[in-house]
Amino acid sequence: MTRGTKILMLILAGVLVAGAIYLRVLTRRMTSQPPEHGEEVARTRLSEAALQASAGPTQTAKFYFPSYEQGTLVAEQRAMTWAESDTDRMRQVLLAHTEGSQQGASRALPSTAVIRAVFLAADGTAYLDFSNQTLADFKPGIASECLAVYAIVDSLAANIPAVKRVKILVEGREVDTLDGHIDLTGVFVPALNPLSPTS
């Protein structure tokens, strides 16, 4: 074996050892990094636990869920123990939508929805701030997006009289559209038949 071949083999062995070490370090980093949006998910779960622990009388709440097959919203009643503040009640309504319908209607929000923040202004505008991923999981299409948005809007207005209109934000900012269909630059007012030409 020539001297050049020996040197080449030593270099090749060194590269292989360095590659194996780098692969181990990279694997450790990947397994130790927290999942994306981990803080947001943790914040949502903590809020959910706090709201579920609220005490008080049980009342009948009215929720609207999309029926994509019928092209309309369907009402559903369920017993709720409401939180004291309107903003906590807003979060309760959104969390109920992540749980989905109890009567087989479609979902307005995915079960993995991340509700970053809610705020109710003095003029009755409810601000809802969702993660990018939450809005990416909406069922595509103008009719389905419209029904999903109005299911949330109408549920908020039906249960919290102070809510007059709803503004949807994504990652704390105003965005133009939901998925290229629903215009999110304005506010939404309750409309029980959002696909009707007279709404």
N, C-alpha and C positions, 0 to 999 in steps of 0.2 A: 504494500500500500504506500503510495507516494506521500510526501510531506504535505502537498497541497490538498489531497483528499482527506488526510487526518484533520487539517485545519478546518476544512469545510464541514466535516462531521461534527467537530467540537462546536462550531458556530451554530449549526443546525440543532444540536442538543441544547445549547444555551437558549435558543429561540423557543424551543418546545417547553423548556422548564419555565421560562418567563411567561409564556402563553398560559400554562397551567396555573401559575400563581395569579395572574391577572383574572383568569376565569373564576377562581375561587373568591377573589375580592369582589368581583362584579356580582356574583351570585349572592354573597352576603349582603351587599348594598340593596339589591333588588328585594330580598326577603325582609329586610329590616325597615324599608321605607314605608310610611303610612299610606293607606289607600288615598286616591285623589278625593278631595272634598271631605276628608275624614273629620275635620273640625266642624264643617257644616252639618254633617250627618249626626255627629255627637250632640251639637246644639239642638237640632230638631228632636232627637230622641229624649234629651233632657226636658225640653219644653213639653213634649208629649206626656212624659211621666208626671210632670208637675200638674198638667191640666187634668189628667185622669184622676189625680188624687184630690181634686177640688171637692169640697163638701157643700151641701145645700140641697134644696128640694129638686126633685126630678120633674122636668117639664117636657112637653111634647115639642119636638123640633121638626121643621119641614125642610127637606133637602130636595134638590132637583138633580137628576142624573140624565145624561144623554141616552136617547134611544136612536142609535144610528140607523136602524132598519126602518123606523117610522118617521125619521127626520124631525123629531120633536123632543122636548124635555118631558120626563115623567117625574111626578112628585112622589116622595116617600117620607113617611113619618117615622120617627123613632124617639125613644126616651133619652133625654140628655140631662146631665147635671152641669149647668152652665157655670163658667168661671165668673168672677165679679166684674172684671173690666171688659170693655168692648173689644180691645185689641186681643185679649186672651180668647174671647169668644170667636173672633175672626179666625184665630189659629185653630180653635176647636173645629170650626166648619171645614177648614182646609184639611185637617187631619181626618175628619170623617170622609172626605172625598178620597183621601189616599187609601182608606179602608175599603172603599167601594160600596156599591149598592148591596142591600140585604135582600133585594127582591129580583135580582138577576139583570138589572139594567147595566149599561156600559159604564166605564170609568171616565170621570172627567180629569183626574190626575192619576199618574202611575203610582203604584205602591211604593216606589223608590223615590218619590218626589222629595226634593230638598227645598223647604220653605226657609229662605234666608232671613226674612224679616217681614213684619206686618206693621202698618201704621194707619191710624185714623185721624185725618185732619179735621179741624173745626168746621169746615164747610161740608163735611159728610163724605169726602173722598177717601176711600180705602185704598191704600197703597200695598200691593202684594209684590214681594221680591222673591223670585225663584232663581234656582241655579240654571246654567246653560243646559245641563243634562236633563232636567225636568221638562223643559220645553221641547227638547229633541225627541222625547218619548210620546208626544201627542200624536194621535192618529192623524195622518196627513189628509189633506183635502179641505176645501173651503167650508163645506157643510159640517163636517165632523169637528173641525177646529172651532167653528162658530158655536156649535152645540156645547162643546166642552167648556169654552170660556163662559157662556151664559149660564151653564149649570152652576158654576162657581159664583158668578155675579148674583144670580137670582137666589141662591142659597144664602149668601151673605145678607142680602137685603131682606129676605123673609124672616131671618132670625135675629137680626140686629137692626132695629129701626133707625139708628143713627147713620147707617150706611146708605148713601144716596147714589153713589157712583163708584166705579172701581177703576184703578189704574194699575196696569201690570208692568213690572220692571223685571229685567234680567241682569243678574249680577250687579244690582244697584244702579243700573242705567236704563234709560228709555231705549227701546229698539223699534225698528220700523215695522217688522211683521213677525208673526208667530213662526211659520215655516214657509214664508213666501205667500201666505194667503190672507190671514186676518191682520188688519192694520192695528198696531199697538201704540200708535203715536197719540191717540186721544184717550178718552175715558169711556167706560161702558156703563150704561144705565140699565136697570132691570128690564127684561123683555121676555115674557114667558113663551112667546113663539118667535124666536129670533130669526127663523128662516122665512117667516111670513112677510110678504111685500109691504104690509101695513105696519110692521114693527119698526 
